[in-house]
Amino acid sequence: MRQKTEEELFWEGDFGTNYTLRNAVLPELRKPFFAQILQKTYGVKKICELGANRGHNLQAIASLSSNFELTGVELNQAAFSELKTITGIQAIQSSIQEFKTHKKFDLLFTSGVLIHVNPDDLPIVYKKMYDASSRYILINEYYNPAPIEINYRGHNSKLFKRDFAQELIQYHNEKLLVIDYGFLWQHIHKSWDNTTWFLMEKVI
């Protein structure tokens, strides 16, 4: 039986709950970014966010069109409890590592989540992301050209920066192409946190 990582237990517990309470993001502030991303895609209907927290990103996407089928996967109970109350979103309580689905999503994405995954588990996560996507993968994470660990609110081994996109592409033997990428600068994009995003498409 698989043992949960220290990071999963950390985010499942009180720290993850407190994170949810202090990060009440207004979905409308996230709407322009997702509109920009979706304009670069074709035929997207089924969308899944891994690490959806209370659902502000999915709510932003829902406000763009009522035609999307939205799924949110969230580990923390407090965040999941809020996520499952949102009409039109299928909420699943799970870590990414333990997430199981037979569905394929047109767009699968993470935002500020891979940075908190135990680096040893990234191959598992990269495989699940690729397998669950039928076409597009979006990641929006802290970037660093080489893997580094950052002290996070007084805690070690809880935040990691690296080139997630390059690793994801290499892990899948170049079967992902970057459609576009960019930087969300907090000075301008007030609801974001200086993150770098990559929109990728599977090479079928």
C-alpha positions in Angstrom: 0.0 0.0 0.0 1.3 3.4 -1.0 2.4 5.7 1.9 1.5 9.3 1.7 4.4 11.7 1.4 5.2 14.3 4.1 4.0 17.0 1.7 0.6 15.3 1.2 0.0 15.0 4.9 1.1 18.7 5.4 -1.4 20.0 2.9 -4.1 17.6 4.0 -3.7 19.0 7.6 -4.0 22.3 9.4 -1.5 24.1 7.2 -3.5 23.4 4.1 -6.7 24.4 5.9 -5.2 27.7 7.0 -3.9 28.3 3.4 -7.5 27.9 2.2 -8.8 30.3 4.7 -6.3 33.1 3.9 -6.4 32.7 0.1 -9.9 33.9 -0.8 -9.3 34.8 -4.5 -12.1 36.5 -6.4 -12.8 34.4 -9.5 -13.5 37.4 -11.7 -9.8 38.5 -11.2 -8.7 35.2 -12.7 -11.1 35.4 -15.7 -8.8 37.4 -18.1 -6.0 34.8 -17.8 -8.2 31.8 -18.5 -9.9 33.7 -21.4 -6.4 34.3 -22.9 -5.5 30.6 -22.5 -8.7 29.2 -23.9 -8.4 31.5 -27.0 -5.2 29.5 -27.8 -7.1 26.2 -27.8 -9.6 24.5 -30.0 -12.6 22.3 -29.0 -12.1 22.4 -25.3 -15.1 21.3 -23.3 -13.9 18.9 -20.5 -11.5 20.7 -18.1 -9.8 19.4 -14.9 -7.8 21.2 -12.4 -5.5 19.2 -10.1 -5.2 21.0 -6.8 -8.3 23.1 -7.2 -8.5 24.4 -3.6 -11.8 26.2 -3.1 -12.4 26.4 -6.8 -11.7 30.0 -7.8 -9.9 29.1 -11.0 -12.7 26.8 -12.1 -15.3 29.4 -11.2 -13.4 31.9 -13.4 -13.5 29.4 -16.3 -17.2 28.7 -15.7 -18.0 32.4 -16.0 -16.6 32.3 -19.6 -19.0 29.7 -20.8 -21.8 27.4 -19.5 -20.7 24.7 -21.9 -17.6 23.6 -20.0 -17.6 20.3 -18.0 -15.5 21.1 -15.0 -13.7 18.8 -12.5 -11.7 19.8 -9.5 -9.4 17.5 -7.6 -8.5 18.7 -4.1 -6.7 17.0 -1.2 -7.6 19.3 1.8 -11.0 18.6 3.5 -11.8 22.3 4.2 -11.0 23.3 0.6 -12.9 20.3 -0.8 -15.9 21.1 1.3 -16.2 24.5 -0.4 -15.4 23.1 -3.8 -18.1 20.6 -3.8 -20.8 23.2 -3.0 -20.1 25.0 -6.3 -22.8 24.2 -8.9 -21.4 22.8 -12.2 -18.1 21.5 -10.8 -17.5 17.8 -10.1 -15.4 17.8 -6.9 -13.1 14.9 -6.2 -11.2 14.6 -2.9 -7.7 13.2 -3.6 -4.1 14.0 -3.9 -2.7 14.1 -7.4 -0.6 11.0 -6.7 -3.7 9.0 -5.7 -6.1 10.5 -8.3 -7.7 7.8 -10.5 -10.0 8.5 -13.5 -11.0 6.8 -16.7 -12.1 10.1 -18.1 -10.0 12.1 -20.6 -10.0 15.9 -20.3 -9.5 18.3 -23.2 -7.6 20.6 -20.9 -5.9 19.5 -17.7 -4.1 22.1 -15.5 -2.3 22.9 -12.3 -1.7 26.3 -10.7 0.7 26.7 -7.8 0.5 22.9 -7.1 3.5 21.2 -8.6 5.7 23.4 -6.5 4.4 21.6 -3.4 4.8 18.0 -4.6 7.6 15.9 -3.2 10.1 15.9 -6.1 10.4 12.1 -5.9 6.7 11.9 -6.8 6.9 14.2 -9.9 7.3 11.3 -12.3 4.0 9.8 -11.0 2.4 13.2 -11.3 3.8 13.9 -14.8 2.4 10.5 -16.0 -1.1 11.1 -14.5 -1.3 14.5 -16.1 -0.4 13.2 -19.5 -2.6 10.2 -19.3 -5.7 12.2 -18.1 -5.3 14.8 -20.9 -6.7 14.1 -24.4 -5.1 17.2 -25.8 -3.9 20.2 -23.7 -1.9 20.6 -20.5 -1.5 23.9 -18.8 0.9 24.5 -15.8 1.2 27.8 -13.9 4.0 27.4 -11.4 7.1 29.1 -9.9 9.9 28.7 -12.4 13.7 28.1 -11.9 16.1 26.7 -14.5 17.5 24.3 -11.9 15.7 22.5 -9.0 15.9 24.5 -5.8 14.1 24.3 -2.4 12.6 27.4 -0.8 11.8 27.8 2.9 8.0 28.3 2.9 6.5 30.2 5.8 9.1 28.7 8.2 8.8 25.1 6.8 11.5 23.2 4.9 10.8 20.7 2.1 7.4 22.2 1.3 8.1 24.4 -1.7 10.3 23.5 -4.8 11.1 25.6 -7.9 12.3 24.0 -11.1 11.6 23.8 -14.8 8.4 21.7 -14.6 7.5 22.2 -18.3 10.8 21.0 -19.6 10.8 18.0 -17.3 7.2 17.2 -18.3 8.2 17.3 -22.0 11.3 15.2 -21.5 9.5 12.7 -19.4 7.1 12.1 -22.2 9.8 11.9 -24.9 9.0 15.2 -26.6 5.4 14.2 -27.1 4.3 17.6 -25.9 4.6 20.9 -27.8 4.6 24.3 -26.2 1.9 26.4 -27.8 2.7 29.5 -25.7 4.1 30.6 -22.4 4.2 33.7 -20.3 4.8 35.4 -16.9 2.1 36.6 -14.5 3.7 39.6 -12.8 1.9 40.3 -9.5 2.6 44.1 -10.0 0.1 44.0 -12.9 -1.8 40.7 -12.3 -2.9 41.3 -8.8 -4.5 38.0 -8.1 -1.5 36.0 -9.2 1.9 35.4 -7.6 4.8 35.9 -10.0 4.3 32.6 -11.8 5.3 31.3 -15.2 2.7 29.5 -17.3 3.1 27.0 -20.2 0.3 25.8 -22.4 1.2 22.5 -24.1 -0.4 20.2 -26.6 0.0 16.5 -27.0 1.6 15.2 -30.2 -0.8 12.5 -31.3 
